[in-house]
Amino acid sequence: MAMWKAILAAFATAVFIKLFLLDFVIADGNSMEPTIRSGSVLVVNRLQYGFRLPGRERPLVRWASPREGDVVVFFTPAGDIAVKRVSLLAGGLKKEGLFMAKGDNCRLSYDSRSFGPVSADAVIGRVLGRR
């Protein structure tokens, strides 16, 4: 019986970590090459900018916003998940909470040049590393 409790506790801990702390995303596409290759597994810090409950569009609490140069995972206006670099245009954006997202491979990237600025509320988290 103790073994089942340990297994259940390990499973609950893993689910908690995935839903609230760290997530793993598989990169799909060439828009971030050479920094991130298609098929790379990315580790995403879900708490970098705020706390979001699963299934909610906006965070319950936000304590930071993405900074220029951060590689973030976010929902596009079409509802897809994207991995891009935060890039403020020359002159910057005047509206707080918005940023431009660009792929490192500009020729092949579907990014803010196509769909416009991204709201900080759409950000799932910051990429910590890749494998």
C-alpha positions in Angstrom: 0.0 0.0 0.0 2.9 2.4 0.8 4.2 1.9 -2.8 0.9 3.1 -4.3 0.9 6.2 -2.1 4.5 7.0 -3.3 3.5 6.5 -6.9 0.4 8.7 -6.5 2.4 11.4 -4.7 5.0 11.3 -7.5 2.3 11.6 -10.2 0.6 14.4 -8.4 3.9 16.3 -8.0 4.7 15.8 -11.7 1.3 17.1 -12.8 1.6 20.1 -10.4 5.0 21.0 -11.8 3.8 20.7 -15.4 0.7 22.8 -14.9 2.1 25.5 -12.8 6.0 25.6 -12.8 7.7 24.1 -15.8 6.4 22.9 -19.1 8.0 21.1 -22.0 7.3 22.1 -25.6 8.6 20.5 -28.8 9.7 23.1 -31.3 7.9 22.7 -34.7 9.2 24.6 -37.7 12.3 26.5 -38.7 11.5 30.1 -37.7 13.9 30.1 -34.7 16.9 28.4 -36.5 19.7 28.3 -35.8 19.0 29.1 -32.1 16.3 26.4 -31.8 16.0 23.6 -34.3 12.7 21.9 -35.2 12.2 18.9 -32.9 14.1 20.4 -30.0 12.5 19.9 -26.6 12.2 23.3 -24.8 12.0 23.8 -21.1 9.5 26.6 -20.3 9.4 28.6 -17.0 5.6 29.1 -16.5 6.2 31.4 -13.5 8.6 33.8 -15.2 6.0 36.6 -15.7 3.1 35.6 -13.6 0.7 32.9 -12.3 -1.9 31.4 -14.7 -4.4 28.7 -14.0 -4.7 26.0 -16.7 -7.2 26.9 -19.3 -7.3 30.6 -18.5 -6.5 33.2 -21.2 -5.0 35.7 -18.7 -2.8 35.3 -15.7 -4.3 35.7 -12.2 -1.3 37.7 -11.1 1.4 39.3 -13.3 4.7 40.3 -11.7 6.9 40.9 -14.8 6.6 41.4 -18.5 8.7 39.9 -21.3 11.9 41.9 -22.0 13.6 42.4 -25.3 15.7 39.4 -26.2 13.7 36.9 -24.2 12.6 33.8 -26.0 9.0 33.2 -25.1 6.2 30.7 -25.7 2.8 32.4 -26.3 -0.6 32.0 -28.0 -0.9 33.7 -31.4 -4.0 35.6 -32.3 -5.2 32.4 -34.1 -4.8 30.4 -30.9 -1.7 28.5 -32.0 1.4 28.1 -29.7 4.5 29.9 -30.9 8.1 30.3 -29.8 9.6 33.6 -30.7 12.1 36.2 -29.5 10.8 39.4 -27.9 11.8 42.3 -30.2 10.8 45.9 -29.7 10.9 47.9 -32.9 13.0 51.0 -33.3 11.1 53.7 -31.4 9.5 51.0 -29.2 5.9 50.3 -28.7 4.0 53.0 -26.8 1.3 50.7 -25.5 2.2 49.0 -22.2 1.8 45.2 -22.2 2.5 44.7 -25.9 5.6 43.5 -27.7 6.7 42.4 -31.1 7.7 38.7 -31.5 10.1 37.7 -34.2 11.7 34.5 -35.3 15.5 34.3 -35.5 15.1 33.0 -39.1 13.4 36.1 -40.5 12.9 34.6 -44.0 10.8 31.7 -42.7 9.1 33.1 -39.7 5.4 33.7 -39.2 5.6 36.4 -36.5 4.5 39.9 -35.5 5.3 41.2 -38.9 2.3 39.1 -40.0 -0.1 39.1 -37.0 1.0 42.3 -35.2 1.9 43.0 -31.6 1.5 40.3 -28.9 -0.1 40.9 -25.5 1.9 40.0 -22.5 -1.2 38.2 -21.3 -0.8 35.7 -24.1 2.6 34.6 -22.9 2.7 31.1 -21.4 6.3 31.4 -20.2 10.0 32.0 -21.0 12.2 29.3 -22.6 14.9 28.3 -20.1 16.7 25.8 -22.3 16.5 23.3 -25.0 17.6 19.7 -25.6 
